[in-house]
Amino acid sequence: MANAGYRYGLFQHTIVAMELVTAQGDVVVATGDNEHRDLFYNVPWSHGTLAFLVSVTLRMVPAKPWVRLQYQVR
C-alpha cells in the first residue's frame, strides 16, 4: 500500500479537533460540529492566514503488523 490517501484521505481528514489562535488573540478549539466549524474546514487550505495552529487531535490510522518504520538522520 504505497499511498493510503485513497483510503484515509488527506492529512486534514484525520484531524478531529484543532486548537487555534485567531487574529484577535482568542484561543479556540475548532471541530467539525461546533461553533468554529468554519475554521475547522478552512484552516487546512488557508496557508496560515486565518489562524495560528497550536495543536491538533488526530484519528490514528492502524498499521499492519508487517509495516516497519525506520527513522534516518541525514
GIQUIWO-V403893 format. One record per pair of residues at least 24 apart in sequence whose C-alpha atoms are under 7 Angstrom apart, sorted by the first residue. I is the first residue (numbers start at 0). GAP is how many residues later the second one is. Records with the same first field share a line. If there is no record, write none. Layout:
# GIQUIWO-V403893
I=GAP ; GAP
This chain:
# GIQUIWO-V403893
11=32
13=44 ; 45
14=41 ; 42 ; 43 ; 44
15=41 ; 42 ; 43
16=39 ; 40
17=37 ; 38 ; 39
18=34 ; 35 ; 36 ; 37
19=31 ; 32 ; 33 ; 34
20=30 ; 31 ; 32
21=28 ; 29 ; 30
22=28
